[in-house]
Amino acid sequence: MAALRHFLRSTQKPLWPHISHTWRPVCSSPAVQQVEVGKLDGAFHVTMIPGDGVGPELMHSVKEVFKAADVPVEFEEHHLSEVQNMASKEKLEQVLGSMQANKVAIKGKIHTPMEYKGELASYEMRLRRKLDLFANVVHVKSLPGYKTRHNNLDLVIIREQTEGEYSSLEHESVSGVIACLKIITREKSNRIAKFAFDYATKKGRAKVTAVHKANIMKLGDGLFLQCCKEVAELYPKIQFDTMIIDNCCMQLVQNPYQFDVLVMPNLYGNIIDNLAAGLVGGAGVVPGESYSSEYAVFETGARHPFAQAVGRNIANPTAMLLTATNMLRHLNLEYHSNLISDAVKKVIKQGKVRTTDMGGYATSLDYTQAVISNLN
């Protein structure tokens, strides 16, 4: 415990480059200064990675709405795709160079092919590791005027996304036998636990739930759970409990209101992100973001390329637009963030213009234009 306290006190940099959503800095900090690096000629420079599937179409919606709202952001667009033959070490280095200069990016899903072609780590995973984007945050919140099975939901999923099952450590021991290594470290478990409790503290959240499978994976998940318990002792004002991953899935479907902030390892977070998104309307409505100590990458909460919708003008821009408003808030562009998020919520609440996944008949362009028309 003494060693943990020393680790936490010795952390000089914040665990994220700036405070997301409605968090605001109370004074000048290295985090704010880092964001300023990407500001040139009066505009913030942001790296844009359209990704695969409907990603480019959703980014078009973002650019159109930003233009209409006169948002002071300039996008540096970089294409990185394994399925469109636009992925290489050189292109990855270009993206990393842009990110290192701008500190902030907005990103679509980079689709990972199923086929093994000699590389286990996808470009999506390489990007996360190179930038050390260890914390994925998905705020699952019901949209006003859009009814689902569970309404008035408001919970946050925090996922460690640089180790665990997604460590790209697989090999064939003997013919027909594959060993896949799951890596859990004390350092990264402590870091994500501290991130979750700091998030809960600054957002006024009451409870953190650690999600695990320590009853079966006694050493790996056992270490993660132990780290969460030790960090929890340093935050006596935050209620802490634990839940096994399979029970958590059932409880989310039956009674999601019992949850506030959930923290978990990589694979569980990927599953829970998508499950929880389904509670409030699906992949098309939930925003998300990923943080390192230096960088912030904004992407939809449920990462789905929706390849079958490419070119059909039916993709729902809601999640990407709300993701973009979170990015604006991160850049201290509070006015523009509220302007766009309010317009999105007005369109949904009015119920006249909705894409097919929300029970409507509107096209992506119809929806984008409706948001622009509601900018006040």
MIMARGU-415111 format. One record per residue (C-alpha): x, y, z; residue in one letter. Coordinates in steps of 0.02 Angstrom, whole numbers, plus 50000, padded with zeros to 5 digits. Layout:
<sites>
XYZA
...
</sites>
This chain:
<sites>
500005000050000M
501435011850042A
502195008249871A
500535012349787L
500405028949880R
502165033249824H
501715028849643F
500165039849646L
501055054549729R
502515053349608S
501385055149456T
501815072849402Q
500775073349243K
498885071749245P
498265054949182L
497365063649039W
497885079048940P
496345089048987H
494675086249071I
493285079748961S
491425083448956H
490975097049081T
492585096449178W
493485113149180R
495255117449233P
495325128749387V
497005135949338C
498305135449200S
499055118149186S
500215108149074P
498655099949005A
497945116248939V
499655121448873Q
499765105148777Q
498105108748693V
498725125948642E
500135117848541V
498875113448407G
498225131248390K
498895141048243L
498275156948159D
496815158248279G
496165140748243A
496435124048328F
497275111148217H
496525093948242V
497045077548162T
495605069048071M
495645050448030I
494045046047934P
494325027347949G
493325013947861D
491505010147825G
490395025347849V
491785034747939G
492125046647793P
490265050447776E
490125054347961L
491655065447953M
490815074747810H
489355078347927S
490555084848059V
491415096347934K
489755102947868E
489085106648042V
490735114548098F
490715125647944K
488925131247978A
489325134548161A
490915144048116D
491975132948228V
493805138648237P
494535121448198V
495615116448051E
495685097848012F
497265089047953E
496535073847865E
497505057547860H
496875041147787H
497385025047871L
496505008947819S
496974990647812E
495494986047701V
495705000347577Q
497564997347549N
497985013647636M
498975006547781A
500865006347794S
502215010747919K
502475027047826E
500635031847837K
500605027148021L
502105038248052E
501225052547962Q
499705050648075V
500805049748229L
501755065248174G
500135074848153S
499505068848322M
501125073348409Q
500985091048341A
499125093548370N
498835083148528K
497015080548479V
496185069548347A
494455064248290I
494405046848219K
493275034448132G
493415015748152K
494955008048069I
494274991048020H
495334975848063T
495244961347938P
494914943948006M
496274935947900E
498014933747971Y
499284941547853K
500864940247956G
500514954348080E
499524951348239L
499394969448294A
498134979448191S
498494997548145Y
497135002748266E
498074994048407M
499755000748351R
499075018448353L
498425016248531R
500075009148591R
501175022048506K
500165036048586L
499885026248748D
498005029048737L
497695018948893F
495985025448946A
494425023648841N
492915033248909V
491145030148848V
489745040548924H
488125030948900V
486695043248921K
484885042848864S
484425055648732L
482965067248774P
481415062648676G
482055045748615Y
481265031548712K
482125014848736T
481835000048850R
482775009248989H
482615028248995N
483545041549094N
485145031449095L
486785039949140D
488305028949165L
490135029249116V
491225014849056I
493105016549078I
494165003548988R
496025000048996E
496484997548813Q
498354994848799T
498544977248870E
497434962548921G
496854950548787E
497284963148651Y
499154961548677S
499444953148507S
500404938948589L
499804923048503E
500764908148438H
500494890248383E
501314879248514S
501084863448412V
500024860248260S
498204863848302G
498564871948471V
498554891048487I
499134899948644A
498494917748668C
499264927648810L
498274939848916K
499424952748996I
498914961749156I
500184972849244T
500134981549412R
500714997849336E
499334999049206K
497994992349324S
498445005549453N
498435018849318R
496705014849249I
495985013049425A
496665030149473K
495965037349312F
494245030349353A
494225036949531F
494885054049477D
493525054549344Y
492195050149473A
492855063349593T
492905077549466K
491245073049388K
490335071649554G
489995053149530R
489585042649682A
490175025049641K
491495015349545V
491214996949501T
492704986249453A
492204972949326V
493254956949321H
493334937949308K
494504935049455A
493534919649509N
494234910549357I
495774920749306M
496404921749483K
498114929049444L
497784940749297G
496084947749343D
496544944849524G
497944957549506L
496794969949419F
495494968149556L
496794969849694Q
497444986049616C
495684993149605C
495364989049788K
496994997249843E
496665013049742V
494865013549809A
495545015249986E
496305031949936L
494585038749887Y
493495036150041P
492115047549976K
491815036649824I
490815020649849Q
491695005449777F
491064988249730D
491544973949615T
490594963049493M
491024947849387I
490914951749201I
489544939149157D
488434945249299N
488794963149247C
488124959749073C
486514952649145M
486324966849271Q
486564979949135L
485114972549038V
483994970049191Q
484394985249298N
485704997149227P
485225010849350Y
486275002749486Q
487875007849393F
488785024349393D
490615022549337V
491255005549282L
493115001749261V
493754985949178M
495134977749074P
495214978348886N
494114964448816L
492734966748945Y
492684985248904G
492494981848720N
491004970548753I
490174981648884I
490384997348775D
489324989448640N
488064981548758L
487774998048849A
487635007648685A
486204996048640G
485275001548796L
485115019548735V
484915017348547G
486405008248474G
488085011848396A
487445027248308G
487095037848461V
488485035448591V
490075046148591P
491755041148660G
493555046548685E
495265039548725S
496645047548828Y
498495046348863S
499435058648974S
499765069248819E
498475065448686Y
496595064548665A
495745054848525V
493875056848501F
492915042448421E
491195034748435T
490845024448591G
490345008448500A
491645006548364R
490734999348215H
491215003148033P
489444999047968F
490224993947802A
488564987947730Q
487925005847733A
489355013747634V
488695025347499G
486875022647546R
486685038947642N
485865030347792I
487185031347930A
486705040248090N
487855055448121P
487295057648302T
488715048348389A
490065056748285M
489295074048306L
489175071848495L
490955065248494T
491475081048402A
490605091948532T
491575083148670N
493155087048572M
492665105348565L
492365105648751R
494075097848775H
494795112348673L
493885124848786N
492715129448643L
491235128348760E
490095139748660Y
490275129848499H
490145113348591S
488495118248671N
487855125848509L
488055109648413I
487565097448551S
485985107448585D
485555106948400A
485805088048393V
484705085548545K
483355096948474K
483275086748314V
483115070548411I
481825077548533K
480755084648392Q
480695067248316G
480365073248139K
482065069248066V
482785052548119R
483855039848029T
483235022048003T
484155014948154D
483105026648262M
481475021848178G
481425035948051G
481635038147864Y
482895052347854A
484545051047761T
486215055747836S
486175071947736L
484395075747794D
484925073547974Y
486485084247952T
485465098147872Q
484185097248014A
485575099548141V
486235114548043I
484475121948037S
484355120648226N
485975130048262L
485445145448359N
</sites>
